[in-house]
């Protein structure tokens, strides 16, 4: 039995396969809502005033939405690209020189935009 799983993130998706067990507490019968574990059937049951009803067990899925998956895939690919460039820069001084010049250009543009 799962009472509630919620997401407060726009990237996390939660879904359930079915609603929970409903027990009418207005029946006036003695013991409504009592629970027991049925050892023969290996399930939890609830007394509804007339019969023992099996407690609906829900299957809940929790996963990332498509945008989050795409962002994580992009980040992984970007990391691999950055590692490859670092490796190449160690082997080829020209690439290392280009990286340094790019860093200087970015710093100058950032400085120019803040002024």
Buried (B, 14 or more C-beta within 10 A) or exposed (E): EEEEEEEEEEBBBEEEEEEBBEBEEEEEEEEBEEEEEEEEEEEBBBBBBEEBBEBBEBEEEEEBBEEBEEEEEEEEEEEEEEEEBEEEBEEEEEBBEEBEEEEEEEEEEEEEEEE
